[in-house]
Amino acid sequence: MYNGLLHAHSGLRWIVLILLLAAIFNAFSKKKSGVWTAKDKKISLFAMIFTHVQFLIGLVLYFVSPKVNFVEGFMKDDVLRFFAVEHVLLMVVAIVFITVGHSKSKKAATDAGRFSAIAKFYLIGLVLILASIPWPFRDLGSGWF
């Protein structure tokens, strides 16, 4: 179960990143003169949905992973601290930003306001996600997939 969830979580990250980039690019490109359409709503909605699915898989992994171990002195170990505290905390904050951005885009009075909310909040969420992914060059025991 653990390996299957880990591979799903690792592989789904690429879909999440692509969808977030698509939503952000779409919002920035239409921010000044674009008209909000059903396509724009779907792009931002799918980005948010896949981000939430990724979070749910990560939440299950948090409780079954051997990398999350609250033994004495775990905060001194970079890998244990990253997975037990840093990764989950930054990801939760990123998902909050993405969810707030989607909510604000639904409540915005103008199309420019909708695109602006998606652009700002999804971009902040993406930066937080990129900062908290255990990239291979960070020596945290994770690979590209």
C-alpha positions in Angstrom: 0.0 0.0 0.0 2.7 2.4 1.0 4.7 2.1 -2.3 1.6 2.4 -4.4 0.5 5.6 -2.6 4.1 7.0 -2.8 4.3 6.4 -6.5 0.8 7.9 -7.0 1.7 10.9 -4.9 5.0 11.4 -6.7 3.5 11.0 -10.2 0.5 13.2 -9.5 2.7 16.1 -8.6 3.6 16.6 -12.2 -0.1 16.8 -13.2 -0.7 19.2 -10.3 2.3 21.4 -11.4 1.1 21.4 -15.0 -2.5 22.3 -14.1 -1.3 25.1 -11.8 1.0 26.5 -14.4 -1.9 26.3 -17.0 -4.3 28.1 -14.6 -1.7 30.8 -13.7 -0.7 31.4 -17.4 -4.3 31.5 -18.4 -5.1 34.0 -15.7 -2.1 36.3 -16.4 -2.7 36.2 -20.2 -6.4 37.2 -19.8 -6.1 39.5 -16.8 -6.4 42.8 -18.6 -8.7 42.2 -21.5 -10.0 38.6 -21.2 -13.6 37.5 -20.7 -14.2 34.8 -18.0 -15.6 31.7 -19.8 -16.5 28.2 -18.7 -13.1 27.1 -20.0 -11.3 29.5 -17.6 -13.5 28.2 -14.7 -12.7 24.6 -15.6 -8.9 25.2 -15.7 -8.8 26.8 -12.3 -11.3 24.2 -10.9 -9.3 21.2 -12.2 -6.1 22.7 -10.8 -7.7 23.1 -7.4 -9.3 19.6 -7.5 -6.1 17.8 -8.4 -4.3 19.8 -5.7 -6.8 18.6 -3.1 -6.5 15.0 -4.3 -2.8 15.2 -4.1 -3.2 16.5 -0.5 -5.5 13.7 0.5 -3.0 11.1 -0.8 -0.2 13.0 1.0 -2.3 13.0 4.2 -2.6 9.2 4.1 1.1 8.9 3.4 1.8 11.1 6.4 0.3 8.5 8.7 1.8 5.4 7.1 5.2 6.6 6.0 8.4 5.5 7.8 9.8 8.9 7.0 7.4 10.5 9.4 8.6 9.4 12.8 8.2 11.3 15.9 11.1 9.8 17.8 13.2 11.7 20.3 15.5 14.1 18.4 13.6 13.9 15.1 13.9 17.6 14.6 17.7 17.3 14.4 17.4 14.9 11.5 16.9 16.9 8.2 14.9 14.2 6.5 12.6 13.4 9.4 12.0 17.1 10.1 11.3 17.9 6.5 8.6 15.2 6.1 7.1 15.5 9.6 6.9 19.3 9.7 8.1 21.4 6.8 6.6 19.5 3.9 3.2 19.1 5.4 3.0 22.6 6.8 4.0 24.3 3.6 1.7 22.1 1.5 -1.3 22.9 3.7 -0.6 26.6 3.5 -0.2 26.3 -0.3 -3.6 24.5 -0.6 -5.2 27.2 1.5 -4.0 29.9 -0.9 -5.2 27.9 -3.9 -8.6 27.3 -2.3 -9.0 31.0 -1.3 -8.0 32.1 -4.8 -10.6 29.9 -6.3 -13.2 31.1 -3.8 -12.3 34.8 -4.5 -12.5 34.2 -8.2 -16.1 33.0 -7.9 -17.0 36.0 -5.8 -15.3 38.6 -7.9 -17.5 41.2 -9.5 -15.5 41.6 -12.7 -13.7 39.2 -15.0 -10.4 41.1 -14.3 -11.0 40.4 -10.6 -11.5 36.7 -11.3 -8.3 36.4 -13.3 -6.4 38.5 -10.8 -7.5 36.3 -7.9 -6.5 33.1 -9.7 -3.2 34.7 -10.8 -2.1 35.9 -7.4 -3.3 33.1 -5.1 -2.4 30.2 -7.4 1.0 31.7 -8.0 1.7 32.0 -4.2 0.5 28.4 -3.8 2.7 27.2 -6.7 5.8 28.9 -5.2 5.1 27.3 -1.8 4.6 23.9 -3.5 7.8 24.2 -5.4 9.7 25.1 -2.3 8.4 22.1 -0.3 8.7 19.4 -2.9 11.5 16.9 -1.9 13.5 17.4 -5.1 16.4 15.0 -5.7 19.0 17.7 -5.4 17.9 18.5 -1.8 19.2 15.1 -0.5 15.9 14.2 1.2 15.8 10.6 -0.2 13.3 11.2 -3.1 13.6 10.8 -6.8 12.1 12.5 -9.8 9.2 10.1 -9.9 
